[in-house]
Amino acid sequence: MRQAPAISFSRCDPMQDKASLFIDRVTAQETERILPELASLLHACVHDGASVGFIAPFTMDDAERFWRAKVLPALTSGERVLFIARQAGDLAGSVQLVVDTPPNQPHRTEASKLLVAPVFRRRGIGRALMGALEIEARSLGRSLITLDTRTGDKAEPLYASLGFDVAGVIPGYCRDPFLDRLDATTVMYKRLIS
Ligand SMILES: CC(C)(COP(=O)(O)OP(=O)(O)OC[C@H]1O[C@@H](n2cnc3c(N)ncnc32)[C@H](O)[C@@H]1OP(=O)(O)O)[C@@H](O)C(=O)NCCC(=O)NCCS
């Protein structure tokens, strides 16, 4: 599996204020260095109600454990690629590309845990992160991106606007982070035509 290079490679300025937003692909080493920032990002999103795999109570330690135990090893082994967004130096968002697909799905890849900190939302950062993810998927020769997102969440129109189609809805898929309720998930996909 391909390893991420030592230096982050992707820099694009999709905002009108081009100087202030950077999207970078980060190595495992860099990820370890910014673990507290990544933990704050995840913690803030979950406490804002995001359905990204966690339920309350969700502490900063829980958040840091996720990055350290689940993401770092996968970055080291090359099974995932992590992009972060920085605006004016602050960590504003992140997204992961899962490239560790089974042998019969070498063309597929998965978008995972798109997170934009609540204070940075509606500035085009989510769209920019997904743009970087798609460029990476194409550069790896992948022709299909899949993902799932809680039905009715803000992410759904974002993915639709980027050309993702709905494959279907699975009712009662996951627990709300705070309420005793099961939510549906929408499975989406995008074919990458070269
Ligand atoms: C979903 C999320 C990543 C969007 O990030 P963002 O940086 O605010 O999104 P953008 O500014 O790039 O918005 C892009 C498009 O998404 C849609 N969108 C984003 N936020 C929206 C909202 N609050 N209401 C309706 N549409 C919204 C719009 O179509 C928007 O385009 P527009 O601004 O031209 O109308 C962010 O709200 C988030 O982190 N949510 C919590 C985590 C989560 O649910 N992640 C998805 C996991 S699958």
Ligand as a Chemical Component Dictionary entry (heavy atoms), coordinates in Angstrom:
data_LIG
# 
_chem_comp.id                   LIG 
_chem_comp.type                 NON-POLYMER 
_chem_comp.pdbx_formal_charge   0 
_chem_comp.three_letter_code    LIG 
# 
loop_
_chem_comp_atom.comp_id 
_chem_comp_atom.atom_id 
_chem_comp_atom.alt_atom_id 
_chem_comp_atom.type_symbol 
_chem_comp_atom.charge 
_chem_comp_atom.model_Cartn_x 
_chem_comp_atom.model_Cartn_y 
_chem_comp_atom.model_Cartn_z 
_chem_comp_atom.pdbx_ordinal 
LIG C1  C1  C 0 -21.360 18.919 6.866  1  
LIG C2  C2  C 0 -20.211 19.866 7.095  2  
LIG C3  C3  C 0 -18.905 19.106 6.883  3  
LIG C4  C4  C 0 -20.284 21.011 6.077  4  
LIG O1  O1  O 0 -19.112 21.788 6.201  5  
LIG P1  P1  P 0 -19.090 23.316 5.711  6  
LIG O2  O2  O 0 -17.675 23.728 5.633  7  
LIG O3  O3  O 0 -20.003 24.128 6.545  8  
LIG O4  O4  O 0 -19.717 23.175 4.257  9  
LIG P2  P2  P 0 -19.528 24.198 3.060  10 
LIG O5  O5  O 0 -19.438 25.588 3.578  11 
LIG O6  O6  O 0 -18.416 23.713 2.179  12 
LIG O7  O7  O 0 -20.935 24.028 2.328  13 
LIG C5  C5  C 0 -21.054 23.377 1.117  14 
LIG C6  C6  C 0 -22.503 23.098 0.829  15 
LIG O8  O8  O 0 -23.034 22.187 1.796  16 
LIG C7  C7  C 0 -24.409 22.504 2.048  17 
LIG N1  N1  N 0 -24.534 22.946 3.433  18 
LIG C8  C8  C 0 -23.537 23.111 4.330  19 
LIG N2  N2  N 0 -24.054 23.504 5.521  20 
LIG C9  C9  C 0 -25.381 23.583 5.364  21 
LIG C10 C10 C 0 -26.459 23.945 6.220  22 
LIG N3  N3  N 0 -26.235 24.320 7.490  23 
LIG N4  N4  N 0 -27.703 23.914 5.733  24 
LIG C11 C11 C 0 -27.932 23.554 4.463  25 
LIG N5  N5  N 0 -26.953 23.220 3.573  26 
LIG C12 C12 C 0 -25.712 23.230 4.032  27 
LIG C13 C13 C 0 -24.761 23.626 1.099  28 
LIG O9  O9  O 0 -25.183 23.032 -0.116 29 
LIG C14 C14 C 0 -23.407 24.303 0.916  30 
LIG O10 O10 O 0 -23.299 25.053 -0.267 31 
LIG P3  P3  P 0 -23.647 26.627 -0.249 32 
LIG O11 O11 O 0 -22.948 27.226 0.930  33 
LIG O12 O12 O 0 -23.114 27.079 -1.575 34 
LIG O13 O13 O 0 -25.145 26.693 -0.123 35 
LIG C15 C15 C 0 -20.260 20.477 8.530  36 
LIG O14 O14 O 0 -21.538 21.014 8.760  37 
LIG C16 C16 C 0 -19.936 19.483 9.620  38 
LIG O15 O15 O 0 -18.759 19.278 9.966  39 
LIG N6  N6  N 0 -20.958 18.820 10.198 40 
LIG C17 C17 C 0 -20.742 17.909 11.310 41 
LIG C18 C18 C 0 -20.002 16.655 10.892 42 
LIG C19 C19 C 0 -20.762 15.887 9.852  43 
LIG O16 O16 O 0 -21.952 15.666 9.947  44 
LIG N7  N7  N 0 -20.002 15.442 8.829  45 
LIG C20 C20 C 0 -20.520 14.621 7.778  46 
LIG C21 C21 C 0 -20.244 13.200 8.121  47 
LIG S1  S1  S 0 -20.815 12.118 6.825  48 
# 
loop_
_chem_comp_bond.comp_id 
_chem_comp_bond.atom_id_1 
_chem_comp_bond.atom_id_2 
_chem_comp_bond.value_order 
_chem_comp_bond.pdbx_ordinal 
LIG C1  C2  SING 1  
LIG C2  C3  SING 2  
LIG C2  C4  SING 3  
LIG C2  C15 SING 4  
LIG C4  O1  SING 5  
LIG O1  P1  SING 6  
LIG P1  O2  DOUB 7  
LIG P1  O3  SING 8  
LIG P1  O4  SING 9  
LIG O4  P2  SING 10 
LIG P2  O5  DOUB 11 
LIG P2  O6  SING 12 
LIG P2  O7  SING 13 
LIG O7  C5  SING 14 
LIG C5  C6  SING 15 
LIG C6  O8  SING 16 
LIG C6  C14 SING 17 
LIG O8  C7  SING 18 
LIG C7  N1  SING 19 
LIG C7  C13 SING 20 
LIG N1  C8  SING 21 
LIG N1  C12 SING 22 
LIG C8  N2  DOUB 23 
LIG N2  C9  SING 24 
LIG C9  C10 SING 25 
LIG C9  C12 DOUB 26 
LIG C10 N3  SING 27 
LIG C10 N4  DOUB 28 
LIG N4  C11 SING 29 
LIG C11 N5  DOUB 30 
LIG N5  C12 SING 31 
LIG C13 O9  SING 32 
LIG C13 C14 SING 33 
LIG C14 O10 SING 34 
LIG O10 P3  SING 35 
LIG P3  O11 DOUB 36 
LIG P3  O12 SING 37 
LIG P3  O13 SING 38 
LIG C15 O14 SING 39 
LIG C15 C16 SING 40 
LIG C16 O15 DOUB 41 
LIG C16 N6  SING 42 
LIG N6  C17 SING 43 
LIG C17 C18 SING 44 
LIG C18 C19 SING 45 
LIG C19 O16 DOUB 46 
LIG C19 N7  SING 47 
LIG N7  C20 SING 48 
LIG C20 C21 SING 49 
LIG C21 S1  SING 50 
# 
